[in-house]
Amino acid sequence: MKYSAIVLAILTLSYSVYAQEKEIPLWEKGAPGAKGQKPEDIPTLTPFLVEHAKSTKAAIIICPGGGYGGLAQHEGKTYAQFLQKHGINSFVLKYRLGSAGYRHPIMLMDAARAIRTVRTKSNEWNIDPNKIGIMGSSAGGHLTSTMITHFDDGDPKARDVIDRASSRPDIGILCYPVITMGKFTHKGSKRNLLGDTPPKELVDLLSNENQVKKNTPPTFIWHTMEDKAVPVENSLLFTSALRKSKVPFSLHIYQKGRHGIGLADKAPFKNVHPWAKDLVFWLTEQGFITK
């Protein structure tokens, strides 16, 4: 077998392994701070890779919602399949939860590790390391807003090569997100993330409307006026902060709609909510989808 044929065979084998929606542990030797070895103690990524010929080489890590107490599949796998249809490689993050006894900063640690992992393995997965975004709904939106405001450049001296990579996402996507830990918060998410009586300093730190900086990545945000679980003020507060720091954003507030809509459709996604079409337009503007 010629060298080029061998390389092609290896790439094909690698793709077939990861394209089968197989969970990949974020830490091979156990996650820092793990309370045990049960599934809820092992944060993972599930890849939804695109065939090389159809790939835009962009990637988005998806943080499902669930109040930091669960993980909603329709805000994870379904999103990944939709993005995959548009040529974007997607990775559903299973992060550790308050319902399993975890508190901040464990969730942030898991999300940061996910971004570092995809960036480190970008060549293996045919991904542009400068086109890695993060997306989340509800409490997953809070984790996403935390990630786009609390990232770091990585540790160049780390023994683990993954820890050397930057955790900064190149874009953020917030779907009816929890943003604040203040007046308009979702109380269940706050309790699962911070505990029953968090100190004021921690509440302020995780009220992400207070953490936006000039290097916060471009952000797509959508919400509905009728959302009774997570008030629309969450998105408005964050958008105001983005505007103040001159961070590019696209904001969409829809009059009708309950909390937790998701795509409001399943594959083959013929009747998705308008936010998804608006997102495709925005992702094209960002270079994550090719015309």
Beta strands, then each sheet from edge to edge (+ up, - down):
strand 1: 24-25
strand 2: 44-48
strand 3: 59-63
strand 4: 89-94
strand 5: 132-137
strand 6: 171-175
strand 7: 219-224
strand 8: 249-254
sheet 1: 1+ 2- 4+ 3+ 5+ 6+ 7+ 8+
end
